[in-house]
Amino acid sequence: MVLDSFIKDLGNIPHSRDAAALRVKSADFSWFSPIMSAALAGRLADVVVAPRSEEEVIRIASACARHRVPLVARGAGTGNFGQAVPLAGGAVVEMLGLERIVWRKPGSVRAQAGIRLGVLDEELKKYGRELRMHPSTKRLATLGGFVGGGHAGVGTVNWGILRDRGNLLGLRVVTIEETPRMLELRGDDVNHVHHAYGVNGLVTEVELPLAPAYEWLDTIVVFDDFERAAAFGLALATHDGLLKKLVSVHAWPIPGYFKPLQPYLPPGKAAALLMIGAETREASEALVRDFGGEITQCVPQAGLYEFTWGHTTMHALRADRSLTYLVCIFPREDPLGAIRRVHAKLGAEAYLHLEYKRFNGYVTAEGVPVFRYQGFEQMTRLYKAFEAEGVRIANAHTFLLQNGGMKDLDEAQIAFKRAVDPHLLMNPGKIAGLDDLPGGVSGAALEAAQLPASGWAY
Amino acid sequence: MVLDSFIKDLGNIPHSRDAAALRVKSADFSWFSPIMSAALAGRLADVVVAPRSEEEVIRIASACARHRVPLVARGAGTGNFGQAVPLAGGAVVEMLGLERIVWRKPGSVRAQAGIRLGVLDEELKKYGRELRMHPSTKRLATLGGFVGGGHAGVGTVNWGILRDRGNLLGLRVVTIEETPRMLELRGDDVNHVHHAYGVNGLVTEVELPLAPAYEWLDTIVVFDDFERAAAFGLALATHDGLLKKLVSVHAWPIPGYFKPLQPYLPPGKAAALLMIGAETREASEALVRDFGGEITQCVPQAGLYEFTWGHTTMHALRADRSLTYLVCIFPREDPLGAIRRVHAKLGAEAYLHLEYKRFNGYVTAEGVPVFRYQGFEQMTRLYKAFEAEGVRIANAHTFLLQNGGMKDLDEAQIAFKRAVDPHLLMNPGKIAGLDDLPGGVSGAALEAAQLPASGWAY
């Protein structure tokens, strides 16, 4: 059997064919989406491989190429879009063993792809630095996973998204060839690999610029009505003199899903979950007063970010499994107008969760509303209703790379894919039209792919 | 005589009535403006006093109040708007003796008003921090002078202007009363004193938030045409992932006035003078390529900022004393469109110099064009021509606080003025209608005050 020969070639590289391990390591957080859950049901790897060094990664890449074994790179499996779910069996390559910091300078760091972002961030803080941005899954998520499957997070309100120039300095990737090559990507070329779901080479090292580590205060501000909370959020995000790292705004009943925070979240009120800098706390308080907010908590960092970004959806779904979500971006011009209209027209059905972010050089809000899922027709209707108000939709219910709305799979991207993965073995089935699996895209996956996503002009 | 009694009361506080000292200490950089030069000709203090401590400042304040002696606070005299020129004689209070750092925390610093910004910045850099912003006169200018008479500078492209919330944390002022009070202003109240030309109390201490000290590279990029240079400048200023501290763009022939930089400034070309962060240098170079620029210099900090902001005007005037300048702000919406129109219609007469800045939460360009001065009618015509293209004018040729266009002298400001200076002794003649001098505003000063300034919505 091909697989047996492949496994024999792995030699002493740790691997497992244990059924429980295969189940766990073939899953990610795509259960956020009932559509994706259906589309990905039963998709399992045949073997989990856990390299401990770049040399072992190269051996795995070579073995996959020689034996034509499909492979999916995996960090912590915290992605929501099926990035780490193998559609065609084969090997899941779990990168957690590559956890070394390669070097650190005052303004940048280079580390192996499998390092946990939380571990890296703690190490950097010893030197007065921190990551520019991280997902709400920082404690679990890996550097390579974030760069391969993520796009933004806590800190994006200052620095823009990972894709914005300057936020990702370099990447080292291993090609999937009989004799693998090591490529160093720098400058704009990093975007061949960033947010490409691991279809373009095995990332072994990542180089990032750093931010100064300010003294952040986890701050909760509540408002009688959501519109004022949203307006406050935009004002805080755009005030250049005020230090902030997180501006996350939630319409009721979302704050009710945050069980551990209930003492600070009065029923019925909208809430802003913030990280603000201690140095400009007084000036931020003046802004809170301007918008009629009430500060219910303001303490040194205590993990408040784990109720924002993707974690908001997770807390909501844990409280009520009938909920699901969508992802959208409010327009550059008059985002508050669009937020107001969407909230007025759809707020009773779709509870608004906003993350203020910089993106392409300006501030706007990403919306991640949650709603009680009633089926594909409802999802289509909601997508269209948001779009009718000038809001762009990133389709969060498809595992197809080009249908998510973030990634423009242009000719250069496809040419790069073919160069680094000539046998089309990496995460197959994620690029429609290029590496379709037998039977193509069908069922729930086809439905999801047909949702009318307007993309993010990205 | 009143003055003799006043001087007797000064006791051992250093002071001088030497004619040369009075001439030097009664002047500032208002010679940039031929109109202001005429209006301020012959204005001299009667005595220069140089306190060495806050206690001595209090004794001076009390003596001024008791003897009704007018006073003008003075830092290094690097202001351009006659801020430090005494219109009614009396005392110039030179604050350079108050040069102590009161305390320093990782994210903020408090220092006495007379400290030179350059000295303070060098001290902060020992701890990996620096001033958020400073004028191009950093080496000479004082902290109190910057806060009292300045508004922005190098670093404003990141942090906004001094007036934006969070950029000025606290101020300590001594009132001009028989028994002076010490006031600590915090939050929005700091703006009673900021950019008020020293009419609202003697500032003894200033508290500022700090920025991280990045490894800045002094970088010159040249372009075949000015419009591309301007577009590049806006793109760099708005790219959140790229580190920058200075984005200064100059139409030819301005670069020709920068004598020491001639090797890097080919004749006829527009130039961008930048400070960019070493960590994101490669990404910035990609942006330069996008706009067809050519990098002619990129070296560790070597004082390039001393050719930008106010220094640009100074170098131009040193090269050609027939030049003068105006100050304007391009609109938030489509600044490049306005820049293009102004350059096309007026560029042969008014050579454009742009400083990209954040301001009220967005990025735009301040324009500081220089032109050959032909008289008041020309100035009026140019003001109106800029305004016709949607560009706001800050009147740089008046010493009147409310005519400059930066400061809205509302009731609260006037009430504060009366509370801290009940005898209206501080920098008299700078607030028309409140403390007019005998004869009122006349001659060149009246002409200047009547220039049609549209202000900065500030």
Interface residues (C-beta under 8 A of the other chain):
Chain A: K105 P106 G107 S108 G128 R132 N158 W159 G160 D164 R165 G166 N167 L169 R186 G187 D188 P209 L210 A211 P212 Y214 E215 A235 T238 H239 D240 G241 L242 L243 G277 A278 E279 T280 E282 A283 S284 E285 A286 L287 R358 G361 Y362
Chain B: K105 P106 G107 S108 G128 R132 N158 W159 G160 D164 R165 G166 N167 L169 R186 G187 D188 P209 L210 A211 P212 Y214 E215 A235 T238 H239 D240 G241 L242 L243 G277 A278 E279 T280 E282 A283 S284 E285 A286 L287 R358 G361 Y362
